[in-house]
Amino acid sequence: MRRLRRTPGIRRMLGETHLSPADLVQPLFVRHGGGPSDEIASMPGQHHHGIDGLVEKAGAVHAAGVPAVILFGLPARKDEAASEAWDPEGIVQLAVRAIKAALPDLIVITDVCLCQYTSHGHCGVLRDGVVDNDVTLELLADTAVSHAAAGADMVAPSDMMDGRVGAIRTSLDNEGLTDTAILAYSAKFASAFYGPFRDAAHSTPSAGDRKGYQMDPGNGNEAVREALLDIDEGADVVMVKPALPYLDVLRRLRTETLVPLAAYQVSGEYAMLEAAAARGLVDRQAAALETLTAIRRAGADLVISYYAAEAAGWLQ
């Protein structure tokens, strides 16, 4: 076997899994206001950007060869109806217009959820302390339509409400936004690896948890069912989140579906690697590229990662 490992050229030629900048998506956080971008304490190297800083960062991502960004907004106001989520002048809607005006060829994906926008931090409207599924669907659909009308290429519902993909597809089509694709967070687990993101997005629930709508980490069959349901409802791409703890789920979905498959290397995965690298326990670049390659090897066509732009530079 070592004959085919002998030189770098042979190893590259016969490599089974290839990672390129085109496989990556960069998450970006946008807030109201100007001024310099603020580093996120729990996610070293990641920032809250104003609109101008966001456009500048998106330009650097695009120049690195990464084809897409996914946007997460920090609203100016929160309320029980998550009203800034679907406001045409909300932070994500403003950000989409600004990026598309400056970088029309950059693919813009928007996270569609209500958790950042609700006063209680849950992903939908609460009724008697429980998220009301069908009322929430209406607001998610309104949010997706407002993002698409602003110019988003894809909308990515991450809320885990039942029937959200169908509701969003119907609303987009009814508004003439038939070209807007849906990237569904289909297998989103109730994970311990979301902590840094919730700090970054200011979206920690004020009471309770999200186990009533996000998936039990032990359930693989359910993940397949969720993805198949989303595909039936019109999802163009399905996603597994987090990535590394669920490589087996990625592999199952790769064999049981034909649609493009995404995986999200989430904030906790990123923060662990950063912490280990800061202590000199791992080689930061080598470890990041190895994890991204593993996610691709398991079957992901797209990898959403906080390393995306930086990894693109390493790969080139």
C-alpha positions in Angstrom: 0.0 0.0 0.0 2.9 2.4 0.7 3.8 2.6 -3.0 0.7 4.8 -3.6 1.7 7.0 -0.6 5.3 7.6 -1.6 5.2 11.2 -2.9 3.0 14.2 -2.5 2.1 14.1 -6.2 1.0 10.4 -6.0 -1.0 11.1 -2.9 -2.8 14.1 -4.5 -3.5 12.2 -7.7 -5.1 9.3 -5.9 -6.8 11.1 -3.1 -10.4 9.9 -2.7 -11.8 13.1 -1.1 -10.9 16.6 -2.3 -11.6 19.8 -0.4 -11.7 23.1 -2.3 -12.9 26.6 -1.6 -16.0 25.9 -3.8 -17.2 23.4 -1.1 -17.3 26.0 1.7 -19.8 28.6 3.0 -18.7 31.4 5.4 -21.1 32.4 8.3 -21.2 36.1 9.0 -22.9 38.1 11.8 -24.3 41.5 11.1 -25.6 44.2 13.5 -27.0 47.7 13.2 -24.7 50.7 13.5 -21.4 51.6 12.0 -17.9 51.6 13.5 -15.3 48.9 13.6 -16.3 45.2 13.7 -16.3 43.7 17.2 -14.6 40.4 17.9 -16.9 37.8 19.5 -15.3 36.7 22.8 -16.4 33.1 22.6 -15.4 32.7 19.0 -11.9 34.1 18.4 -11.4 35.6 15.0 -15.1 36.0 14.3 -16.9 39.3 14.5 -20.1 41.3 14.7 -20.1 43.6 11.6 -22.0 46.7 10.8 -23.3 46.9 7.2 -20.1 48.5 5.8 -17.8 46.1 7.7 -20.0 43.2 6.5 -19.7 44.2 2.9 -15.9 44.5 3.2 -15.7 41.1 4.9 -17.9 39.5 2.3 -15.7 40.9 -0.4 -12.7 39.3 1.2 -14.6 36.0 1.5 -15.5 36.2 -2.2 -11.9 37.1 -3.2 -10.6 34.0 -1.3 -12.7 31.8 -3.6 -15.5 31.0 -1.2 -18.8 31.1 -3.3 -21.3 31.8 -0.5 -22.0 33.4 2.8 -24.8 32.7 5.3 -26.0 35.7 7.3 -27.1 35.9 10.9 -28.7 39.1 12.1 -28.6 40.9 15.5 -31.8 43.0 15.6 -32.2 46.5 17.1 -35.3 45.3 19.0 -36.8 42.0 20.3 -40.4 41.3 21.0 -42.7 38.3 21.4 -43.7 38.4 17.7 -40.0 38.6 16.4 -41.2 41.5 14.3 -37.7 42.6 13.0 -37.2 39.1 11.6 -39.8 39.8 8.8 -39.4 43.6 8.7 -38.4 44.7 5.1 -36.0 47.1 6.8 -34.7 44.6 9.3 -31.0 44.0 9.7 -30.7 40.9 7.5 -32.8 42.5 4.7 -30.6 45.6 4.8 -27.4 43.4 4.7 -28.6 41.3 1.8 -29.3 44.4 -0.3 -25.9 45.9 0.6 -24.0 42.7 -0.3 -25.9 42.1 -3.5 -25.3 45.8 -4.6 -21.6 45.4 -4.1 -21.0 41.7 -4.9 -23.7 40.5 -7.2 -22.0 37.2 -7.9 -21.6 36.2 -4.2 -24.2 33.7 -3.2 -26.1 35.0 -0.2 -27.9 32.5 2.1 -30.0 33.8 5.0 -30.7 32.0 8.2 -34.5 31.9 8.7 -35.4 31.6 12.4 -36.9 33.7 15.1 -34.7 33.0 18.1 -32.5 36.1 17.7 -35.6 38.3 17.4 -37.9 37.0 20.1 -37.7 38.5 23.6 -37.7 35.0 25.1 -35.1 33.5 22.8 -37.1 30.6 21.5 -37.4 29.8 17.8 -41.1 30.6 17.5 -44.2 32.2 19.1 -44.9 30.9 22.6 -48.4 29.9 23.8 -48.5 28.8 27.4 -44.8 28.4 27.5 -44.7 26.1 24.4 -43.8 27.1 20.8 -46.9 27.2 18.7 -45.9 25.4 15.6 -48.5 26.7 13.1 -48.5 30.4 14.2 -44.7 30.3 13.9 -44.9 28.9 10.3 -46.7 32.1 9.2 -43.9 34.3 10.6 -41.1 32.1 9.2 -42.7 32.3 5.8 -43.0 36.1 6.0 -39.3 36.2 7.0 -38.2 34.0 4.1 -40.2 36.1 1.7 -38.7 39.3 3.0 -35.2 37.9 2.6 -35.8 36.7 -0.9 -37.4 40.0 -1.9 -34.2 41.7 -0.7 -32.2 39.5 -3.0 -31.2 36.4 -1.0 -30.3 33.4 -3.3 -31.2 30.8 -0.7 -33.2 30.9 2.5 -32.2 28.4 5.3 -34.9 27.7 7.9 -33.2 26.5 11.1 -36.2 26.6 13.5 -37.2 22.9 13.3 -40.9 23.5 13.1 -43.0 20.8 11.4 -44.1 21.8 7.9 -41.9 24.9 7.6 -40.3 24.0 4.3 -43.7 23.5 2.7 -45.0 26.8 4.1 -42.0 28.7 3.0 -42.0 27.2 -0.5 -45.7 28.0 -0.9 -45.2 31.6 0.2 -42.2 32.2 -2.0 -44.0 30.8 -5.0 -47.1 32.8 -4.3 -45.0 36.0 -4.2 -43.3 35.1 -7.6 -40.0 34.3 -5.9 -39.8 30.9 -7.5 -36.1 31.0 -8.1 -35.2 31.3 -4.4 -33.9 28.0 -3.2 -34.4 26.5 0.3 -31.5 25.0 2.2 -33.3 23.3 5.1 -31.7 22.6 8.4 -33.3 19.2 8.3 -31.4 17.2 10.9 -30.7 19.8 13.6 -29.9 18.2 16.9 -30.4 19.6 20.4 -26.6 19.9 20.8 -24.3 21.0 23.5 -22.1 22.5 20.8 -24.2 25.6 20.1 -23.1 27.6 23.2 -20.6 30.1 21.5 -23.1 30.8 18.7 -25.9 31.6 21.2 -23.5 34.0 22.8 -22.6 35.5 19.4 -26.3 35.8 18.3 -27.7 36.8 21.7 -30.2 33.9 21.3 -30.0 31.9 24.5 -33.6 31.0 25.6 -34.5 32.9 28.8 -36.3 29.8 30.1 -36.4 26.2 29.2 -34.6 24.6 26.3 -35.2 23.6 22.6 -35.5 19.9 23.0 -39.2 20.0 22.2 -38.4 20.9 18.6 -34.7 20.1 18.0 -33.7 16.5 17.6 -32.5 14.0 20.2 -28.7 13.4 19.6 -29.3 9.6 19.7 -31.8 9.5 16.9 -30.4 8.6 13.5 -33.6 7.1 11.9 -35.5 10.3 12.8 -32.8 12.4 11.0 -33.5 10.5 7.8 -37.2 10.9 8.2 -36.8 14.6 8.8 -34.7 15.0 5.7 -37.1 13.0 3.5 -40.0 15.1 4.7 -38.2 18.3 3.9 -37.4 17.0 0.4 -41.0 16.1 -0.1 -42.0 19.7 1.0 -39.6 21.3 -1.5 -36.2 21.6 0.1 -33.5 22.0 -2.6 -30.6 21.2 -0.1 -30.8 19.5 3.2 -28.4 20.0 6.2 -27.0 18.1 9.2 -26.1 20.2 12.2 -23.6 19.9 14.0 -21.2 18.1 11.7 -18.4 16.2 13.4 -20.5 14.5 16.1 -23.0 13.4 13.3 -20.8 12.1 10.5 -22.7 8.8 10.6 -25.9 10.8 9.9 -24.2 12.6 7.0 -23.2 9.2 5.5 -26.8 7.8 5.9 -28.3 10.8 4.2 -25.7 10.7 1.4 -26.8 7.1 0.6 -30.6 7.7 1.1 -31.1 11.0 -0.7 -30.1 12.5 -4.0 -30.4 16.2 -3.2 -27.3 18.3 -2.4 -26.2 17.8 1.3 -24.8 20.4 3.6 -23.2 20.2 7.0 -22.6 22.9 9.6 -19.3 22.8 11.5 -20.8 24.7 14.4 -19.5 27.3 16.9 -18.6 24.7 19.6 -16.6 22.6 17.1 -14.7 25.8 16.0 -14.2 27.0 19.6 -12.8 23.6 20.7 -10.2 23.6 17.9 -9.3 27.2 18.6 -8.8 26.5 22.3 -6.7 23.4 21.6 -4.6 25.3 19.1 -4.1 28.3 21.5 -2.7 25.8 24.0 -0.3 24.3 21.4 -2.1 20.9 21.6 -2.9 20.7 17.9 -1.6 22.3 14.7 -4.4 24.8 13.9 -4.3 24.7 10.2 -3.8 21.0 9.9 -6.6 20.2 12.4 -9.1 22.5 10.7 -8.4 21.1 7.2 -8.6 17.6 8.6 -12.0 18.1 10.1 -13.3 19.8 6.9 -12.0 16.9 4.8 -13.7 14.4 7.2 -17.0 16.2 6.8 -16.7 16.1 3.0 -15.6 12.4 3.2 -18.8 11.6 5.1 -20.8 12.9 2.2 -21.3 16.7 2.5 -21.4 18.7 -0.7 -21.2 22.0 1.2 -19.6 22.7 4.5 -20.6 25.8 6.5 -17.6 26.6 8.6 -16.1 29.6 10.4 -12.8 28.5 8.9 -14.2 28.8 5.3 -12.4 32.0 4.0 -9.2 31.1 5.9 -9.2 27.5 4.7 -9.7 28.7 1.1 -6.4 30.6 1.5 -4.6 27.5 2.9 -6.0 25.3 0.0 -4.7 27.7 -2.6 
